[in-house]
């Protein structure tokens, strides 16, 4: 396993000896955005959006199917790419890294480090987008460089998010909305300076008996602040008048600015504003919690799921393709869930064992019959003996 992982990295050194000394790194999704993205992740709404997307997608069950004309059949075995896709990552962590990279840089770049005997990838390591440069001069035949070394196109798995026509590299949302995110960063930094008493003086002290010099004023101020920070009692003469200043942050529009920015960042990622500290303009009730979950799957996660399903399916052999089970995120109450199961069984578009599997229950002998009689023995197949007659049917 170790040699199989190391060999492709070593082999890259012989692919091309052209060293890249100066490149337009912005075309590769990254150098100018490094500082912006790192600082942007300190912004709570943006961090929340990335976390929600990465956690939700990575936690979804993944199923492999085989397409046969208009029908699709679940595949019983699980390929290595869907359970141990990287040397140190399971499927959850692997998908989490991919969505994290897509959400922040607009691109996920994977390096194929191991293949099966038929040449299909079974291990892919996600690369830091800042280390990847894409030559888009010929969009139909892009050239990929990793850390200045050209990488064969077949060894790169590139998943872009939003791609303009005529381009290969996806847009980075942090770059595309740098001004909006910058407003949030500025508001956050202003809030920090405010609460650290950097915006306005926290108090005034006036001596009513004498006029003090500037040096004396600074010494008194330093002693006062030292006493406040240490939490020790402050002792001063009767001729001092101490007045604390209080200005509401609401008056400076700080809170409203942060709420507005949270809503804007949520709109960029298609996440409900109330999930990241924004304001949706309405109240949340028990009746629409389930509808909110459905909207989250349909309008937020579905495009991401489709993007990953499409690319992962291209890595599967033959007619096999990958699907996420989004129903795992929509947990209805017990009564509604059982009513839905009954409709599926009555309509005969699900069999009992399929319903039991959804409820984490073991199969039953009669559960593969679309119109079963609970407790009845299954019909014997050709060549099997009838238990009552004792002869083969």
C-alpha positions, 0 to 999 in steps of 0.5 A: 500500500505504501509503495503504491501511494508513494510511487505516483508522487515520485513519478511526477518528477519525471513527467516534466522538468519545466519549472514554473518560476512565475505564474498568474496564480490567480488563474489557478484559484488561488494565490491572491485569495489565500489571505482573504480566504484564511481571514474569511474563515474567521467570519462566523456566517461564512464558517457556518455555511462551509461547515453546514455544507461539508458536514451535511454532504459528508454525512449522507449515505452513498449507494452504488447503482447499476443502470440497465436501460430504464431501470437501476439496481442497487449494487451489493458490493462497495468499491474501495473508493467509497469506503477507503478513498485515501490513505488517511481518510475514510469516506466522510473525511474525504467528502468533507475535504472536497466540499470544503475546498469547493466552498472556499476555493471553488475547485477541488483537485484530486490526485489519483494515487492508486488504481485497480487492475482495470485502471479505475481509480481506487484512491484519490488524495485531495490537493491544496488548491493553492498548489495547483495551477491550470493552463486554460489556454486550450479549455478542451485540453487544460494542462495541470501543474502541481507544485510547479510540475506538470501532472498527466491529465488522467491523474487529476480529478478536477471538480469545479463549482461554478465555471464561466463559459470558455474556462476550466477553473471554477470561480472562488466565492471568496474572490467573487464576493470579496467586497461583501465578505470584506464588509463582514470582516471590517465589521468584526474587526470594528466590533473587536476594537469596540469591545477592547475599548479602541473605538471610543474612550471607555470613561473620562476623569476630570480633576476639579481642583487642579490642572494636570500636565499631559505627562501626569494625565498619561500616568494617571490613565495608565494606572487607572487602566492597569487597576481595571484590568487587574480587577483590583479596587481603585482608590482615588482622592475626593477631588476626582470625578469619574464618569463612564461612557456608554454608547450602544453598539446598535447606534453604530449599526454594528449588529445590523451590519453583521446581520445583513452580512450574514444574510448576504453570505447565506445567499451566496451559498444558498443556505437559509439565513437563520442557520448562520445567524442571519434574519429570514424575516419570519418566525420558525414554528414546529409546523414548518421545521420539516418543510425547512428540512425539505427546502434545505435538501432541495435548494441547498444540497441538491446542486452539490450532491448532483455535482459530486454524483456526476463526477464520482460516477465517471470514476466508476466502471461500466454502467455503475453510478453513485447516488446520495441518499438525501432522505437521511436528512429528512426525519419525519415524525413516527406517524408521518413516516409510517403513513408514507411507508403504508402508501408505498406498500399499498402502491406496490412500489416498495416491498416490505424488506425495503421498508424494514431496511429504512427502519434498520430492521432485519428482512423477513422471509415474506418481505420480498413479495410485493403483496405479502401475507405477513407470517406466510412462508415464501413460495418455493422456487423451481426445484425446491420441495413443497414442505406439505407435499414433500415433492419438488414443484 
